[in-house]
Amino acid sequence: MNFRKYNIVIPCLTAIVVASCGDKKHSESENGSHADEEHADEIVIHPEEAEKFGIKTTTINPSAFHNVIPASGSVDYSPESSVTIGSPVAGRLELATGLSVGSSVRAGQTIADIRADGISGGNVDAAAKARLDAAKRELDRITPLHADGIVTTRDLNAARQAYLEAKAAYSPAAASGRVSSPIAGVIAALPAANNEIVSVGTPIATVVRRGRLTLRADVPEKYYSELSGVTSCHILTPGTDRWIYLDELDGRKEGIVSGSQSDGRQGYVTVIFSFVNDGSVSPGSFAEVNLLSGTREGVIAVPAGAITEQQGQTFVYKRLDEHGYEKVPVVCGLTDGKLTEIKSGLQPGDEVVSEGTVFVKLAETKGNAPEGHSHNH
């Protein structure tokens, strides 16, 4: 009797154990499937590869963010930094050898000669020199005669007047035909061509000091009430993808000029800034401008380089762990060129890719994971 019970119990226990093992394997399989589904969109990049391709991350912390006023502007030399040199005499222009836009010049350096030979009307300054010499001789003749009482004081005064007028009309510098730069700097413009016939006062060259530049930002009048709070700005010039921050170039807001007070566009107000000319901005260029005014606290913002666009939507890549990254859709707000406000999609403490975003995007597109890496962390 006991033997039969034992035989019955053993097969039952065996069946239970087998069934239990089967259930356990099925459960493990389901759990593994769920884990794979949970990380199905994970982008896997080894730390060594991330370092190689310059992939860097930043942790999100709410902070102060500037209000941004969009504008367009132009960059030029500051008035106090440039000098336009005119021709002292009429004649044929001969620019100094090797002189061109961008050339450096010293104060007093000769930049051109004006040749009056063969010019219609002759050398005007040579005629002025002849009149001066004649007036000087006449004054020298009359002065001792007046002392002897032979000529009247009236005649002496007339001779002196003629001499002074002739002296004022004559320019020793113009007589030489030599044109020199009054300041040290760089040739910014050569409006007159070499061998061109120029008249007195014709602009020959513009020389600028290596000093400050001026930014004129044209802002729609609807923002006028906010302009008093503008402290600085960021600019982007055509052909570049790097925003320049004026506060890093000793940028200063010089003033606000309404459209009726300047040659600005109708319906716009001009905000003028000055900043150091470090060679990063080409004078005469136009620029996209982001004016920075008051700040808002507690704003989630990411470096502009963290944002990527795909099919009209914006995303960032969030770091999950040492190897894994995830593409997260976000809704963007204002941008100052340096930082972009994130209205939704990220939380404080999230770690996002701030540099090397393009390489993470490529890894996502290829879908290649480093060999031997498991998605179960």
GIQUIBEL-V593088 format. One record per residue. RES is the residue in three letters. PHI is phi as a letter, one per 30 degrees, with the letter a starting at -180 (999 if undefined). D_FIRST is the distance of its C-alpha to the first C-alpha in Angstrom with 1 decimal. Layout:
[[RES;PHI;D_FIRST] [RES;PHI;D_FIRST]]
//
This chain:
[[MET;999;0.0] [ASN;d;3.8] [PHE;d;5.4] [ARG;d;5.3] [LYS;d;6.5] [TYR;d;8.9] [ASN;d;10.2] [ILE;d;10.9] [VAL;d;12.6] [ILE;e;14.7] [PRO;e;16.4] [CYS;d;17.1] [LEU;d;18.7] [THR;d;20.6] [ALA;d;22.0] [ILE;d;23.0] [VAL;d;24.7] [VAL;d;26.4] [ALA;d;27.6] [SER;d;28.7] [CYS;d;30.7] [GLY;d;32.1] [ASP;d;33.3] [LYS;d;34.7] [LYS;d;36.6] [HIS;d;37.9] [SER;d;39.0] [GLU;d;40.7] [SER;d;42.4] [GLU;d;43.6] [ASN;d;44.9] [GLY;d;46.7] [SER;d;48.2] [HIS;d;49.4] [ALA;d;50.9] [ASP;d;52.7] [GLU;d;54.0] [GLU;d;55.1] [HIS;c;57.3] [ALA;e;58.1] [ASP;c;61.8] [GLU;d;62.0] [ILE;c;64.9] [VAL;c;64.0] [ILE;b;66.8] [HIS;d;66.4] [PRO;e;68.5] [GLU;d;70.6] [GLU;d;71.5] [ALA;d;72.3] [GLU;d;74.7] [LYS;e;76.2] [PHE;c;77.1] [GLY;i;78.3] [ILE;d;75.6] [LYS;b;75.9] [THR;b;74.4] [THR;b;75.5] [THR;c;73.6] [ILE;d;74.6] [ASN;b;76.3] [PRO;e;78.3] [SER;a;81.9] [ALA;d;85.5] [PHE;b;86.6] [HIS;d;90.2] [ASN;d;91.3] [VAL;b;92.7] [ILE;c;95.8] [PRO;d;96.2] [ALA;a;99.6] [SER;b;101.6] [GLY;a;104.2] [SER;b;106.5] [VAL;c;107.2] [ASP;b;110.7] [TYR;d;112.8] [SER;d;113.9] [PRO;e;117.6] [GLU;d;118.5] [SER;c;116.8] [SER;b;118.9] [VAL;b;122.6] [THR;c;124.3] [ILE;c;127.3] [GLY;c;130.3] [SER;d;133.1] [PRO;d;136.2] [VAL;a;138.5] [ALA;d;138.8] [GLY;l;138.3] [ARG;c;135.9] [LEU;d;132.5] [GLU;b;131.4] [LEU;d;128.0] [ALA;d;127.3] [THR;e;125.8] [GLY;i;122.0] [LEU;d;121.8] [SER;a;119.0] [VAL;d;116.6] [GLY;j;114.3] [SER;d;116.9] [SER;d;117.2] [VAL;b;120.8] [ARG;c;122.5] [ALA;d;124.8] [GLY;i;128.3] [GLN;d;127.1] [THR;d;129.1] [ILE;c;127.2] [ALA;a;130.0] [ASP;b;133.7] [ILE;c;135.9] [ARG;c;138.7] [ALA;d;141.6] [ASP;d;143.6] [GLY;i;144.4] [ILE;d;143.0] [SER;e;145.1] [GLY;j;147.1] [GLY;i;147.1] [ASN;d;145.7] [VAL;d;146.0] [ASP;d;145.4] [ALA;d;148.0] [ALA;d;150.5] [ALA;d;149.4] [LYS;d;150.0] [ALA;d;153.5] [ARG;d;154.2] [LEU;d;153.0] [ASP;d;155.2] [ALA;d;158.2] [ALA;d;157.6] [LYS;d;157.3] [ARG;d;160.6] [GLU;d;162.4] [LEU;d;161.1] [ASP;d;162.1] [ARG;d;165.6] [ILE;d;166.2] [THR;e;164.9] [PRO;d;167.9] [LEU;d;170.4] [HIS;d;169.1] [ALA;d;169.7] [ASP;d;173.3] [GLY;i;173.7] [ILE;d;174.3] [VAL;c;171.3] [THR;d;170.1] [THR;d;166.9] [ARG;d;165.9] [ASP;d;166.1] [LEU;d;164.0] [ASN;d;161.3] [ALA;d;161.2] [ALA;d;160.7] [ARG;d;157.9] [GLN;d;156.2] [ALA;d;156.4] [TYR;d;154.9] [LEU;d;152.0] [GLU;d;151.2] [ALA;d;151.3] [LYS;d;149.1] [ALA;d;146.5] [ALA;d;146.5] [TYR;c;145.9] [SER;b;142.5] [PRO;e;142.5] [ALA;d;138.8] [ALA;d;139.5] [ALA;d;142.5] [SER;d;140.3] [GLY;i;137.9] [ARG;c;135.0] [VAL;c;131.9] [SER;b;129.5] [SER;d;126.3] [PRO;d;126.8] [ILE;b;123.2] [ALA;d;120.6] [GLY;l;117.6] [VAL;b;116.4] [ILE;d;118.2] [ALA;c;116.4] [ALA;a;118.8] [LEU;b;121.8] [PRO;d;123.2] [ALA;c;126.4] [ALA;d;126.2] [ASN;d;128.0] [ASN;i;131.6] [GLU;d;131.6] [ILE;d;134.8] [VAL;b;134.2] [SER;c;136.4] [VAL;d;136.8] [GLY;j;133.5] [THR;d;131.3] [PRO;d;127.8] [ILE;c;127.1] [ALA;a;123.9] [THR;c;121.3] [VAL;c;120.1] [VAL;b;117.1] [ARG;d;116.0] [ARG;d;112.5] [GLY;c;111.8] [ARG;c;110.1] [LEU;c;109.2] [THR;c;109.3] [LEU;c;106.6] [ARG;c;107.7] [ALA;c;104.7] [ASP;c;105.4] [VAL;c;103.2] [PRO;e;103.2] [GLU;e;105.2] [LYS;d;102.1] [TYR;c;100.8] [TYR;e;104.1] [SER;d;102.9] [GLU;c;100.1] [LEU;d;102.4] [SER;d;103.6] [GLY;c;100.1] [VAL;d;99.8] [THR;c;99.6] [SER;a;98.9] [CYS;a;97.7] [HIS;c;95.8] [ILE;b;97.5] [LEU;b;96.4] [THR;c;99.1] [PRO;e;99.0] [GLY;i;97.4] [THR;b;95.2] [ASP;b;91.7] [ARG;c;92.2] [TRP;d;93.1] [ILE;c;95.9] [TYR;c;95.7] [LEU;d;99.2] [ASP;d;98.2] [GLU;d;97.5] [LEU;c;101.1] [ASP;h;102.9] [GLY;d;103.0] [ARG;b;105.1] [LYS;d;105.7] [GLU;c;109.5] [GLY;l;110.0] [ILE;b;109.4] [VAL;b;112.1] [SER;d;112.1] [GLY;e;112.9] [SER;d;116.4] [GLN;c;117.3] [SER;b;116.2] [ASP;c;116.1] [GLY;d;112.5] [ARG;d;110.9] [GLN;d;111.5] [GLY;i;108.7] [TYR;b;107.5] [VAL;c;108.0] [THR;c;108.4] [VAL;c;106.6] [ILE;c;108.2] [PHE;b;106.4] [SER;b;107.7] [PHE;a;105.6] [VAL;d;106.0] [ASN;d;106.7] [ASP;c;104.2] [GLY;j;104.4] [SER;d;101.2] [VAL;b;103.0] [SER;d;105.8] [PRO;e;108.8] [GLY;j;109.7] [SER;c;106.1] [PHE;c;104.4] [ALA;b;101.1] [GLU;d;98.2] [VAL;b;98.2] [ASN;c;95.6] [LEU;d;97.4] [LEU;c;95.3] [SER;c;95.9] [GLY;e;94.0] [THR;c;90.4] [ARG;c;87.2] [GLU;c;84.5] [GLY;i;80.7] [VAL;c;81.0] [ILE;d;78.3] [ALA;b;80.2] [VAL;b;79.5] [PRO;e;81.9] [ALA;e;83.4] [GLY;d;82.0] [ALA;d;78.5] [ILE;d;79.0] [THR;b;78.3] [GLU;c;78.9] [GLN;b;77.0] [GLN;h;77.8] [GLY;i;79.7] [GLN;c;77.1] [THR;c;77.2] [PHE;b;74.4] [VAL;b;73.7] [TYR;c;71.2] [LYS;c;68.9] [ARG;d;67.3] [LEU;c;63.6] [ASP;a;62.9] [GLU;d;64.2] [HIS;c;63.7] [GLY;c;63.5] [TYR;b;66.0] [GLU;b;65.9] [LYS;d;68.6] [VAL;b;69.3] [PRO;d;71.6] [VAL;b;74.3] [VAL;c;77.2] [CYS;c;80.4] [GLY;c;83.3] [LEU;d;86.6] [THR;b;87.3] [ASP;c;90.1] [GLY;j;89.6] [LYS;c;87.8] [LEU;b;85.0] [THR;b;83.4] [GLU;d;82.0] [ILE;c;78.4] [LYS;d;78.0] [SER;a;74.3] [GLY;j;71.5] [LEU;b;71.4] [GLN;b;70.5] [PRO;e;71.8] [GLY;j;70.1] [ASP;d;69.5] [GLU;c;70.5] [VAL;c;72.5] [VAL;d;74.2] [SER;c;77.9] [GLU;b;79.2] [GLY;i;78.1] [THR;e;76.8] [VAL;d;77.8] [PHE;d;75.5] [VAL;d;72.5] [LYS;d;73.5] [LEU;d;73.7] [ALA;d;70.2] [GLU;d;68.9] [THR;d;70.7] [LYS;d;69.3] [GLY;i;65.8] [ASN;c;65.4] [ALA;c;63.1] [PRO;e;63.4] [GLU;e;60.9] [GLY;i;57.7] [HIS;c;58.1] [SER;c;55.1] [HIS;d;55.6] [ASN;c;52.7] [HIS;c;54.6]]
//
